[in-house]
Amino acid sequence: MNKPLLAALSALAIAGLGTTPAVAAPHTAAKATTPHTTKAVKATVSFAGAVSLSNCSGSVIRFPGSADTDPALVLTNGHCLETGMPGPGDVITGQSSSRSFGLLNASGTRIGTLRANQVVYSTMTDTDVTIYRTTTTYAAIKSTYGISPLTVQDTHPVAGTSIKVVSGYWKRTYSCNIDGFVYQLKEGDWTFKDSVRYTSSCNTIGGTSGSPVIDTTTGKVVAVNNTGNEDGERCTVNNPCEVDANGNVTVRQGINYAQEIYNIPACFTTGNKLDLSAAGCTLPKP
């Protein structure tokens, strides 16, 4: 896992304040002979909507069907759950919580505190997610702080997509592309399915766990950052390995990963209520 605070501090002691985030290559202007050439419009990706947890990162999210009056949700990793990492096969729903989140504005300044009243869903089986319900609504957050939630993309991400990993804990961003997808990502006792693999410039560290992975074109959240192979070990904690459909194992030291979330919106109904029996919901069930 991109470990919480303690491991992150160890990493910083070794590497200083971390690696400077990757910068996109400068755009080459179109020649005068091609006046009708158009370029893709990029979304403005900032810290707005990101949150800091006591030991991880996260974000205020909404689904395509969410209403402004719905209780706001916060997304982070399953392994960031305050009561401890869910075991293989564990699925937690409806657990009481009073966890607090530091809400950031576009420049990364903490401008307020949100508080949870429930762990709506948490698991480390097939994926690595925790979704909290807060005590306030999207409309109230917008009115009080001027911050809108990040929208979760409800279609499968695409290889080659330009992304930013936005860490509310460190107030840092990492820029890279989606390199591809992993059939199974094994880490210790856990197995994640159809994981996102980054290109090498997203060299995330401890404390970035739970960061939203944002498509720089659409501005939507396409995954949640969660782990990377630190030491080149094979399939151990903090050293996940890739397993293909034929059982072949590949170890990529220094490469980091995220978990897809496009399948989550189908599991939420009116009022941002979880319904694991809803049509199209494929999340693991208790």
C-alpha positions in Angstrom: 0.0 0.0 0.0 1.0 3.6 -0.3 1.4 3.5 3.4 -0.1 6.0 5.9 1.8 8.6 7.9 4.6 6.6 9.6 5.9 5.1 6.4 5.6 8.3 4.6 7.8 10.1 7.1 10.4 7.4 6.7 10.3 7.8 3.0 10.8 11.6 3.3 13.7 11.1 5.7 15.5 9.2 2.9 14.4 11.2 -0.1 14.0 14.7 1.4 10.8 16.5 0.5 10.1 14.1 -2.4 10.5 14.3 -6.1 9.3 17.3 -8.0 6.0 16.4 -9.7 6.3 15.6 -13.4 5.5 18.5 -15.8 3.7 18.0 -19.1 5.8 18.6 -22.2 5.4 22.1 -23.7 2.8 22.3 -26.4 4.1 22.9 -29.9 2.1 25.5 -31.7 0.3 24.4 -34.8 1.8 25.6 -38.1 0.1 28.4 -40.0 -0.7 25.9 -42.8 -3.0 24.0 -40.5 -5.3 26.7 -39.1 -8.2 24.3 -38.6 -6.3 22.0 -36.3 -7.9 21.8 -32.8 -6.5 20.6 -29.5 -8.2 18.9 -26.7 -9.5 21.2 -23.9 -7.9 20.4 -20.6 -9.8 20.5 -17.4 -8.4 22.6 -14.6 -7.1 20.1 -12.0 -6.5 21.6 -8.6 -6.7 20.7 -4.9 -10.4 21.9 -4.8 -12.4 19.0 -3.4 -9.4 17.1 -2.1 -9.3 16.3 1.6 -6.6 15.4 4.1 -7.1 12.5 6.6 -5.1 11.9 9.7 -2.9 9.4 7.8 -4.1 9.4 4.2 -5.6 11.5 1.4 -9.1 11.5 0.0 -11.7 13.6 -1.9 -15.3 14.8 -1.7 -17.1 12.9 -4.5 -20.4 12.7 -6.2 -21.9 10.3 -8.7 -23.6 11.3 -12.0 -27.0 10.8 -10.3 -26.2 12.6 -7.0 -28.3 15.7 -6.1 -26.9 18.8 -4.5 -29.1 18.1 -1.5 -27.6 14.7 -0.9 -25.2 14.0 2.0 -21.7 14.5 0.7 -19.5 11.5 0.4 -15.7 11.2 0.9 -13.6 8.6 -1.0 -10.3 7.1 0.3 -8.7 3.6 0.5 -9.9 0.6 2.3 -6.6 0.4 4.0 -7.1 3.9 5.4 -10.1 2.9 7.5 -9.7 4.2 11.0 -10.6 0.8 12.6 -7.9 -1.1 10.7 -7.4 -2.6 7.3 -10.3 -5.0 6.3 -9.1 -8.5 5.9 -9.4 -10.5 2.7 -13.1 -11.1 2.0 -14.3 -8.5 4.5 -16.9 -5.9 3.4 -17.9 -3.3 5.9 -21.2 -1.3 5.5 -23.1 1.1 7.7 -20.4 1.4 10.4 -20.6 4.4 12.7 -17.8 6.9 12.3 -16.9 10.4 13.5 -13.8 10.8 11.4 -12.8 14.3 10.3 -11.4 15.5 7.0 -9.6 18.7 6.2 -11.2 20.3 3.1 -8.8 22.0 0.7 -9.4 24.9 -1.8 -7.8 25.1 -5.2 -4.4 26.2 -3.9 -4.2 23.4 -1.3 -5.1 25.6 1.7 -7.2 23.9 4.4 -10.4 26.0 4.6 -12.7 23.9 6.7 -13.4 20.5 8.4 -15.9 18.0 7.3 -17.0 15.1 9.6 -18.3 11.7 8.9 -21.2 10.0 10.6 -20.9 6.6 8.8 -18.6 4.3 6.9 -21.0 3.6 4.0 -18.7 1.0 2.4 -15.2 -0.3 2.9 -13.3 -3.3 1.5 -9.9 -4.5 0.3 -11.3 -7.3 -1.7 -11.0 -6.9 -5.5 -10.5 -3.2 -4.8 -9.3 -0.9 -2.1 -11.9 1.7 -1.2 -13.7 3.3 1.8 -16.6 5.7 1.2 -17.7 7.9 4.1 -21.0 9.8 4.5 -20.5 13.2 6.0 -22.9 15.2 8.1 -23.4 17.9 5.5 -24.6 18.2 1.9 -22.9 19.2 -1.3 -25.0 22.4 -1.4 -24.0 23.4 2.1 -20.3 22.8 1.3 -20.7 24.9 -1.8 -22.5 27.7 0.1 -20.0 27.7 3.0 -16.7 27.1 1.2 -17.3 27.6 -2.5 -16.1 24.0 -3.2 -17.8 21.6 -5.5 -17.4 17.8 -5.3 -15.4 15.8 -7.8 -17.5 13.6 -10.1 -16.8 9.9 -10.4 -16.5 8.7 -14.0 -18.9 5.8 -14.5 -17.1 4.2 -17.5 -14.0 2.2 -17.6 -10.8 4.3 -17.8 -8.7 4.2 -21.0 -5.0 3.4 -21.3 -2.9 6.4 -22.3 -5.2 8.9 -20.5 -3.4 11.8 -19.0 -4.0 11.9 -15.2 -3.1 13.7 -12.0 -2.9 12.1 -8.6 -3.9 14.8 -6.1 -2.8 14.2 -2.5 -4.6 16.2 0.1 -2.3 14.9 2.8 0.9 16.2 1.3 -0.7 18.9 -0.8 1.2 17.6 -3.8 0.2 16.4 -7.3 1.7 13.8 -9.5 1.3 13.9 -13.3 1.6 10.8 -15.6 -0.5 8.6 -17.8 -2.5 5.4 -17.4 0.1 2.8 -18.6 -2.4 -0.1 -18.6 -4.4 -2.4 -16.5 -3.5 -5.4 -14.3 -5.6 -8.6 -14.4 -4.8 -9.3 -10.7 -2.6 -7.3 -8.4 -1.5 -9.3 -5.4 -0.1 -7.7 -2.2 0.3 -9.8 0.9 -3.0 -11.5 1.6 -5.0 -9.2 -0.7 -5.9 -9.4 -4.3 -7.1 -6.4 -6.4 -8.7 -6.9 -9.8 -8.3 -4.8 -13.0 -6.0 -2.3 -11.3 -4.7 0.8 -13.0 -0.9 0.9 -13.6 0.7 4.3 -13.9 3.6 5.4 -16.0 6.8 5.9 -13.9 6.4 9.7 -13.3 3.6 9.1 -10.7 6.1 8.1 -8.0 3.6 8.3 -5.2 4.6 7.9 -1.5 3.1 7.0 1.8 0.3 9.4 2.7 -0.9 9.6 -0.9 -3.1 6.6 -0.2 -6.7 7.4 -1.1 -5.8 10.3 -3.5 -8.2 10.9 -6.3 -6.8 10.0 -9.8 -8.2 12.7 -12.1 -8.5 12.6 -15.9 -6.9 15.9 -16.9 -9.2 16.3 -19.9 -12.6 15.7 -18.2 -11.7 16.6 -14.6 -13.5 13.4 -13.4 -12.2 10.9 -10.9 -11.2 7.7 -12.7 -9.5 5.8 -9.9 -8.2 6.0 -6.3 -4.5 5.8 -5.7 -3.5 2.9 -3.4 -0.1 1.1 -3.7 3.3 0.6 -5.4 6.2 -1.8 -5.5 8.8 -0.2 -3.3 11.6 -2.8 -2.9 11.3 -5.2 -5.9 10.0 -8.0 -3.7 7.4 -10.4 -5.1 3.8 -10.1 -3.9 4.5 -8.9 -0.4 3.0 -6.0 1.5 4.2 -2.8 -0.1 5.5 -4.8 -3.0 2.6 -5.9 -5.1 3.1 -8.1 -8.1 1.1 -8.3 -11.3 -0.5 -11.7 -12.2 -2.0 -12.1 -15.7 -4.9 -14.4 -16.7 -2.4 -17.3 -17.3 -0.9 -17.0 -13.8 2.3 -15.3 -15.0 3.8 -13.0 -12.4 5.6 -9.7 -13.1 7.3 -7.5 -10.6 7.8 -3.8 -11.5 9.9 -2.1 -8.8 9.1 1.6 -8.5 5.8 1.4 -10.3 2.6 2.5 -8.6 -1.1 1.6 -8.9 -4.7 2.7 -8.4 -8.0 1.0 -8.1 -10.9 1.6 -10.6 -14.1 3.2 -9.3 -16.3 3.3 -12.4 -18.4 0.4 -11.0 -19.3 2.3 -7.8 -22.0 4.7 -9.1 -24.3 1.7 -10.0 -24.3 0.7 -6.3 -25.8 4.0 -5.1 -29.4 5.1 -5.5 -31.4 8.2 -4.8 -30.1 10.2 -1.8 -26.6 8.7 -2.2 -27.8 5.5 -0.5 -25.8 2.3 -0.9 -27.7 -0.6 -2.6 -25.4 -3.5 -3.3 -28.4 -5.4 -4.8 -29.0 -2.7 -7.4 -28.8 -3.7 -11.1 -25.3 -3.4 -12.4 -23.7 -3.3 -9.0 -20.6 -5.5 -9.0 -18.9 -4.4 -5.7 -18.1 -7.2 -3.3 -20.9 -7.9 -0.8 -20.7 -8.8 2.9 
